[in-house]
Amino acid sequence: MPGTTSAGAPVALAHDYLLVMRGAERTFHAMADVWPEAPIYTLLYDEQGTGERFAGREISTSVMQRLGVGQSTFRRYLPLYPTAIRRMKVREHELLVSSSSAFAHGLRAAPGAGHICYVHSPFRYAWHEVPVALGEVPAPARPVLSLALRRHRRFDRRAVAGLTGLIANSRITQQRIKQFWGRDAPIVHPPVDVRRFRRP
């Protein structure tokens, strides 16, 4: 039955941030359709930016929402998001299903609840694209960013240790989960809207 676990207990959902509709957000939207009554937790939410795809849903955001952070500015605050997600409060549930490429897997599930994370990728700037991340900021800022990325790797390890299970969206993500986090994860490919494609 949508909106509940097999035992009839509520499900909660989480995604990094819902500001625009890109691949990860489209996948999360499909997940949310499976549980239409489930509350959604996310760091930041923009109803218009997401095309009102989540309008009418119960959505809880982090303290970062109050700062007016949006799509054009959210990257400036990346070092703050691990703390923000860990401090979010969730209501009672038996299963938390998160969709994460950076932060949502760090949301603390309710006491005694399971937490399954659908992983789009371990945060690429913190793991397999560190030189890219450092190259995108001025040289004087690189030591600060390097420290923030090290802290994010620690955040990842603590968060992943508390997960009931992980699901990878592809083989490369599965490999990275094993390489960086030391966990096994089955693969469930994301949904594809075949209506977006036409035969030549």
C-alpha positions, 0 to 999 in steps of 0.5 A: 500500500503506498505511503506505508511499509508492509507492516502499516508503519509510515515512511519518510522521504529525504532528498538533498535539496529540491531547487530544480528538476534535474536527474536526481530530482526526477528520480526522487519525484518517482520515488515520492509518487510511490509514497504519496502520503510520506513527509519529505525532508530536504535542506532547501525547497523551491516550489516554482523551481521544481515546477510545482512537482511537489506542491501539496506535499508535506515538506520540511526544510533545514535552517538554511531555508530561512537564509534565503539560499537558492539555486544561484547561491547554494554552492557557497554554503556547502560546508554548512549542509552536513551540520544542517542535515544532522540537526533536522528533526523528523517525526516518528516513522519506521522507515526513512528512504533517502535520495542522496548525492551529497547530504540526505543520507546524513539525516537522522532517522527516528529512533528505532527506524530503518534508513535506506539510501538510494545513492546517486553518487558519493559527493564527487567533490569530496571523493573522486573530484577533489582536484576539480573542486579545489581548482574552482576556487581562488588559491587563497581559499583552497586550504579552507575548502580542502579542510571542508572536504576532509570534514565531509568525508568524516561526515560521510563515514559516520552517516553511512555507518548508521544506514540500514542499507544502500542502493546504487543507481549504477555500476560506477556508483556501486563501485564507488560506494564500495571503494569509498565507504566500504559497503555493498549496494545492489543496483536499481537503475533510475526510471526513464521517461520514454516519452521524452524520446522519439524514434528517428 
